[in-house]
Amino acid sequence: MTLVEINFDGIVGPSHNYAGLSLGNIASASHKGNTSYPRAAALQGIAKMRSNMALGLAQGFLLPLPRPNGDLIRGLAIDEDTPRQLLAAAWSASSMWTANAATVSPAPDTADGRCHLTPANLVTMPHRAQEWQDTQAQLAVAFGDERHFTVHDAVLPAFGDEGAANHMRFCESHDAPGVEVFVWGKQGGKFPARQHEQASRAIARLHGLDPAKCVFIEQNPEAIEAGAFHNDVVSVANERVLFTHERAFADQQGAYDAIRAAFPALEVVEVPESAVSLEEAIRTYLFNAQLLTLPGGEMALVVPSECQESASVWAWCEHMLAGNGPIRQVIPVDVRQSMANGGGPACLRLRVVADPEAVDQRFMLDEAKADRIEAVIAEMWPETIDPAQIGSDALAKQVVEAREALLAVLSLGELA
Ligand code: SUG
């Protein structure tokens, strides 16, 4: 068995649109009402996956969920008089951000030696709260081999859980036992804190983690106020490295000390406020990056191309590369359509450390399959969606048929 990190990217669904549904997500609010480009969005996502595969990394994907969601429309009896935001919720393509699909504890960390996955309940936002059962159904297929994986139910809706976006794992190498860090937020600020401490603690118990190898850290309320609605907007981890803004945590030094107590080899790469302000970090999504170990052992940071256009962020990246820190490459990628809804490269992927052979092969990507997926997107995905079109029967038909065509080409009709 070879355990490697596999990134499962969400394929951007054909209903991708800008409805401004996420309070506290500044990009989502500021692009509300804009025309979206679902075809371009999905192709940008495939290009990112191809670029990571070209680095020699294992790549998987998850499918868009069924939209418009008839169950939600019927369940809330949505009609012409219902606020447009609720109708738009039933059309949201938000499952593309698979960092919110689940929390994943790889086999070396768990008591029973299986990889555990808990779908996120995403209860804070109605358009996201509808995701988890369909996500779970998909995870149960992709990770259906019960010798290797356990897929749980989401934690009780009393405690908000947003999945891997608020979870980091430190280890000497991906296949070695790790220390899992859960970041939660305290309610009471102007924006919702989406991750509840008790949801994180429940997941750690359900996954059978060793309490001595778990760390629970409070997010900085100022970061949430500035638009870091998930911790992965202000920090990212890989192996021994924590790449973080200096204002990410409520008690920054205390957070480093707590992680170091459980994982002494911790290496912190901290970006100070004086080099990149919290606001600029959130605007450019510098930390919503994929911090990857390349096959040669070197680490690369896959950042949104917005980072290259920011004088302070790019100067900091160049300064970092000129030094001798652990991150040796910075690779910009264009995921602008997703970025405009607050989703960068890291939001678009769920990391699963597993033997690729143990995964249902229909969810693993190679170049030939990427060609087939691209062909369906190019033919079937709407070129544009104006928010006024949400609710139209013609658009609904196109969105449903586009997803069906994708399932057909991937032989995944059972998820229809
Ligand atoms: O939950 N945006 C998502 C972005 C999720 C980003 N994920 C991570 N940080 N891991 C959210 O706020 C926008 C939907 C809209 O406005 O239509 C949205 O749901």
Residues whose N, C-alpha, C, O or C-beta is under 5 A from the ligand:
A	BS01	SUG	N17 Y18 A19 G20 L21 S22 N25 S28 S94 W97 A99 N100 A165 H230 D232 N341 G342 G343 C347
